[in-house]
Amino acid sequence: MVLGTFTGNSSSGPDDHDLGRLPYSYKALPGDGRRNEADDGMINSLLNGPRWPVRIGLVILSGLLMLVLLMTLLGQDNKIEVIKMEANAPTRNDIPVTVPPEDNVEVHVVRGQPTKGSSWMPGSRGKDKGVSEKTNQLPYHGLRGKLVSEWNVMQLAWQRTTFHFQPDENWMNDPNGPLMYKGWYHFFYQYNPNGPVWGDIVWGHAVSKDLIRWTHVSTALLADAWYDANGVWTGSATVLPGGKIAMLYTGSTNDTVQVQNLAYPADPSDPLLISWVKYPENPVLVPPPGIDPHDFRDPTTAWYTAAGKWRFSIGSKVNRTGIALVYETADFKTFELVDGVLHAVAGTGMWECVDFYPVSTIDPKGMDTSVVHGPHVKHVLKASLDDDRNDYYAIGRYDEERRVWVPDSPEIDVGIGLKYDYGKYYASKTFYDEVKRRRVLWGWVPESDSEAADIRKGWASVQAIPRRIWFDQETGSNLLIWPVEEVEGLRRSRKDFVNIVVQAGSSVPLDVGFTTELDIIAEFEIDREALERLPASDEQYSCSSSGGAAHRGAVGPFGLLVLTAEDFSEQTPIYFYVTKGNDGNLKTSFCTDLSRSSMAVDVVKDITGSTVPVLRGEKLSVRILIDHSIVEAFAQGGRTCITSRVYPTKAIHEDAKLFLFNNATEATITASINTWQMSPASMVHHSIVLQLLFISLTFIKISYQYL
């Protein structure tokens, strides 16, 4: 598809007609190709001097150091040992999946820094600046008057992930401007360089060849102008014809007014996009009349129209109605507010981080954001709701001429229906990967512990594993969301458990070795007689309000206990629960129960989940990625997803176990499970790479001087 023809010179930055003539500055980076005569002389002497065999050996040794560095950057494939385990594993009938005991400790409540014997109520972060709350406000979640947990160093160190994206230290939140450029995946993110709490937000930046192993490069955008003095907030990248990049982002001004700004690469020939330039005429947009200056943020990726202009959306609200505004531009320099709104839903509050993109109803491959028309094209509208910090989406039709989007099913409209993820997952953003023809979803996974604990460990938040997202052709009513295939390259030793029978009210331990870095795929079959005996009723099972894994029914709960202590004092059940409606149809819920996941009291322990569509003839299935304190679960091929933060005090390292469990009262479950140990993903800082290269070259120079 031809997106349009732009005229002007080939330099970066927009002029009156394209992104061609804005001034930019570019400072050459170390290693930019300039030769040093002294170094040339040293190398010639090394190769031709009287001790050249020794010196050649040293050069080879340094080369090996370089090779080790390269292997660190790129990672290594791991051999997979397949071990088949048959079904006769020992069964435990003392499965204690019970309601957690009440903690009746009474202590005084203080604000500020926590002290021993007190509970801590941190102040609000973000709301006064016009963004969603960035602390857990734990007393609000039912922990008022309870003790702050005394975490030890080992427990806090265990919480850090090994194959999820996170900076070395400090605070991170929303994903920003993800894109593929000149063979590299780029990921930008909200980052506080000064501490592990929200504030002083700039854009961190990392690059990768595979979406899993990342190299951190220098900060992309600093809060160094009046129009973003209070934070460089969320934005999106649009790749224009000829490969030019327009990065629109929200800045919070020195008066905390939310405005939209433009940035672009300083050197478009640099595949790493290390240096960025802000448009000198920023801001390019200010809040329009009728919009509160704190309710105007997070521009989407732009899409190209038949009229030869670009459109993009910005989230906002009017009273309690969440809305998606639409702007139009020909040059990313001057903009026009489109009449009306793309869509609005009453009662949903402020819409943050709006996303809008096409999906094919007949092909699982992704589509470029500018694909608008076609008999098999629908559009997804997603909004992150400021009120409850969940990401809601709906599928519908986009009318380019009327400039509106209409949901297929108003009863599951944006903000009142489907979610990307029913756990801890927010501020998500997609991009189109033109190389692999897929749409990739990023999502921020905040902490569920106290701010006090985050300060002690020195970091806060991770990003979920990037996920592929596409239309579910089988149901025709939802998306499928699944980890990108590249994460499977981290798999190592494998164990299979085949046709394990789990009687009602029992559990089965699964010996897989260490369980804190695992990829698990499990399938479950329910005995037919139990399903036939299941009485029809109007029972409305809810993960969050039906007692969790402790609530026993005829057919459920059953599933897996992850990050579980040997004595079950800490356990995280991920499970299915099946009921039968008065119409005779089965209804399946998929849930994660954190109520007994930790003995710590300064942790949010929700029970979350939703129903999941299960078609006739399908087995119940789940995939679980465990990486220390983050657990991602995907049911039925990704129809329902739940991401959790888990903070055990006992079930860590070798003391974390894995169990099958069946807490049903009637049904027998047969399960088959594949497990893989996972390798760490290399997370390298660009500055560290340069330092290692410098050390290697220095080693050669010193060796030459003293031999």
Secondary structure, DSSP 8 states (H G I E B T S, - for coil): -------S-SSSS--SSSS----------TTSS---HHHHHHHHHHHHSTTHHHHHHHHHHHHHHHHHHHHHHH-------EEEE-S----BS---------------EEESS--TT-EEE----SGGGTS---S--GGGGTTTT-------HHHHHHTS-SSSB--SSEEEEEEEEEEEETTEEEEEEEEETT-SSS-S-EEEEEEESSSSSEEEEEEEE-S-SGGGTT-EEEEEEEE-GGG-EEEEEEEE-TT--EEEEEEEES-TT-TT---EEE-TT--SB---TTS-TTS-B-----EE-TTS-EEEEEEEEETTEEEEEEEEESSSSSEEE-SS-SEEETT---EEEEEEEEEESS--S---TT----TTEEEEEEEEETTTTEEEEEEEEEETTTTEEEES-GGG-TTTS-BS-SSS-EEEEEEEETTTTEEEEEEEE---B-HHHHHHHTEE-EE---EEEEE-TTTSSSEEEEE-GGGGGGEEEEEEEEEEEE-TTEEEE---S--SEEEEEEEEEE-HHHHHH---------TTTTTGGGS-BTTB-EEEEEEE-TTSSS-EEEEEEEEE-TTS-EEEEEEEE-TTS-S-SSB---EEEEE----TT--EEEEEEEETTEEEEEETTTTEEEEEE---SSS-GGG-EEEEEE--SS--EEEEEEEEEE----EEEHHHHHHHHHHHHHHHHHHHHH-
